[in-house]
């Protein structure tokens, strides 16, 4: 006859008590990580909510699409601080002050807004970009048009209207 084993020596007891205990610990850990990461900020774009769907509807995007606006952003990472230059199509867009916004993936406080003076050859970025992938927005000072693109570590970014011309 074998000796009676204590409850903590039985594998089934560990299975019955261990899985729920690990689930509680994992849930608390997930909650702590979510609370430490802070709130999610909204993307700076006007959207229209119809039912459960969201559609991007912006007069700035429509104006850029109808005018067939394009821009090419060149980042010179060899200079300190980094330098950026913008080439626009049509070139007359460069005759006005523009704002270049690097949108942080989830924190608006970490967005980088760079003023591009009219006809400037290049402008310095306040500090290097440290995100893997983020949205880039170029707009004029009067917010009459807007171009968007994605920065993914490349030195050249093509900016186009968010909407297709109709």
C-alpha positions as CSV (number, residue, x, y, z in Angstrom):
1,X,0.0,0.0,0.0
2,X,1.4,3.4,-0.9
3,X,1.6,6.4,1.4
4,X,-1.1,9.1,1.1
5,X,0.4,12.2,-0.6
6,X,-0.3,15.6,0.6
7,X,-2.5,17.9,-1.5
8,X,0.3,20.1,-2.7
9,X,2.1,17.0,-4.0
10,X,-0.7,16.1,-6.4
11,X,-0.3,17.4,-10.0
12,X,-4.1,17.8,-10.5
13,X,-4.3,20.2,-7.5
14,X,-1.6,22.4,-9.1
15,X,-3.5,22.3,-12.4
16,X,-6.8,23.3,-10.8
17,X,-5.3,26.1,-8.6
18,X,-2.4,27.1,-10.8
19,X,-4.2,28.0,-14.0
20,X,-6.7,30.4,-12.4
21,X,-3.9,32.0,-10.3
22,X,-1.7,32.6,-13.4
23,X,-4.7,34.0,-15.2
24,X,-5.2,36.6,-12.4
25,X,-1.5,37.5,-12.3
26,X,-1.4,37.9,-16.1
27,X,-4.6,40.1,-16.0
28,X,-3.1,42.4,-13.4
29,X,0.2,42.6,-15.3
30,X,-1.7,43.5,-18.5
31,X,-3.7,46.2,-16.6
32,X,-0.5,47.7,-15.2
33,X,1.1,47.8,-18.6
34,X,-2.0,49.5,-20.1
35,X,-2.2,52.1,-17.4
36,X,1.5,53.0,-17.6
37,X,1.4,53.5,-21.4
38,X,-1.1,56.4,-21.0
39,X,-4.1,57.3,-23.0
40,X,-4.4,56.9,-26.7
41,X,-4.6,60.2,-28.5
42,X,-6.6,60.7,-31.6
43,X,-5.2,61.2,-35.1
44,X,-5.4,64.8,-36.1
45,X,-7.9,64.4,-38.9
46,X,-11.6,65.2,-39.4
47,X,-13.7,62.0,-39.6
48,X,-17.4,61.5,-40.2
49,X,-19.1,58.8,-38.2
50,X,-22.0,57.1,-39.8
51,X,-23.3,54.1,-37.9
52,X,-20.3,52.0,-36.9
53,X,-18.2,53.2,-39.8
54,X,-15.8,56.2,-39.9
55,X,-15.0,57.9,-43.1
56,X,-12.3,60.5,-43.7
57,X,-14.0,63.7,-45.0
58,X,-11.8,66.7,-45.0
59,X,-12.0,69.9,-47.1
60,X,-8.2,70.1,-46.9
61,X,-7.8,66.7,-48.4
62,X,-10.3,67.4,-51.1
63,X,-8.5,70.6,-52.1
64,X,-5.2,68.8,-52.3
65,X,-6.7,66.0,-54.4
66,X,-8.5,68.4,-56.8
67,X,-5.3,70.5,-57.2
68,X,-3.3,67.3,-57.8
69,X,-0.8,68.4,-55.1
70,X,2.2,66.3,-54.3
71,X,5.3,66.8,-52.1
72,X,8.6,65.1,-51.6
73,X,10.2,65.3,-48.2
74,X,14.0,64.7,-48.0
75,X,15.6,64.1,-44.6
76,X,19.4,64.7,-44.3
77,X,20.4,62.5,-41.4
78,X,24.1,63.2,-41.9
79,X,23.7,66.7,-40.5
80,X,23.3,67.4,-36.8
81,X,20.5,68.4,-36.1
82,X,18.8,66.6,-38.9
83,X,17.8,68.8,-41.8
84,X,14.6,68.5,-44.0
85,X,13.7,70.0,-47.3
86,X,10.4,69.8,-49.2
87,X,9.9,69.9,-53.0
88,X,6.2,70.5,-53.9
89,X,4.2,70.0,-57.0
90,X,3.1,72.6,-58.1
91,X,6.2,74.5,-57.0
92,X,4.1,77.5,-56.2
93,X,3.0,75.8,-52.9
94,X,6.6,76.4,-51.6
95,X,6.0,80.2,-51.8
96,X,4.0,80.1,-48.5
97,X,4.8,79.0,-45.0
98,X,4.0,75.3,-44.4
99,X,3.7,73.1,-41.3
100,X,5.2,69.6,-41.3
101,X,3.8,67.4,-38.6
102,X,5.3,64.0,-37.6
103,X,2.4,62.3,-35.7
104,X,3.4,60.1,-32.8
105,X,1.6,56.7,-33.0
106,X,-0.2,57.2,-29.7
107,X,0.8,60.4,-27.9
108,X,0.0,63.8,-29.2
109,X,2.4,65.4,-26.8
110,X,5.3,63.7,-28.7
111,X,4.2,65.0,-32.1
112,X,6.9,67.0,-33.8
113,X,5.6,70.1,-35.6
114,X,8.1,71.9,-37.8
115,X,7.5,75.3,-39.4
116,X,8.8,75.4,-43.0
117,X,9.3,79.1,-43.9
118,X,8.4,80.2,-47.4
119,X,11.1,79.4,-50.0
120,X,13.5,78.0,-47.4
121,X,16.1,75.6,-48.8
122,X,16.0,73.4,-45.6
123,X,15.0,73.5,-42.0
124,X,16.3,71.7,-38.9
125,X,14.3,69.1,-37.1
126,X,14.3,69.8,-33.3
127,X,15.4,66.3,-32.5
128,X,15.9,63.0,-34.5
129,X,12.8,60.9,-35.1
130,X,12.8,57.8,-32.9
131,X,9.6,56.0,-34.1
132,X,9.6,53.0,-36.4
133,X,6.6,54.1,-38.4
134,X,4.5,57.2,-38.2
135,X,2.2,59.4,-40.2
136,X,3.6,62.7,-41.7
137,X,1.3,65.6,-42.6
138,X,2.2,68.7,-44.6
139,X,-0.2,71.6,-44.7
140,X,-0.1,75.3,-45.5
141,X,-0.3,77.9,-42.7
142,X,-4.0,78.6,-43.5
143,X,-5.0,74.9,-43.4
144,X,-6.5,75.1,-46.9
145,X,-4.8,71.8,-48.1
146,X,-3.1,68.8,-46.6
147,X,-0.8,66.1,-47.8
148,X,0.0,62.8,-45.9
149,X,2.7,60.1,-46.0
150,X,4.4,57.6,-43.8
151,X,7.9,58.0,-42.3
152,X,9.4,54.5,-41.9
153,X,13.1,55.4,-41.4
154,X,13.7,56.3,-45.1
155,X,15.4,59.5,-46.1
156,X,12.8,60.3,-48.8
157,X,9.0,60.4,-48.3
158,X,6.3,61.0,-50.9
159,X,3.4,63.0,-49.6
160,X,0.0,62.7,-51.4
161,X,-3.6,63.7,-50.7
162,X,-5.4,61.4,-48.3
163,X,-8.4,61.3,-50.8
164,X,-8.4,60.4,-54.4
165,X,-9.5,63.1,-56.8
166,X,-13.0,62.7,-57.9
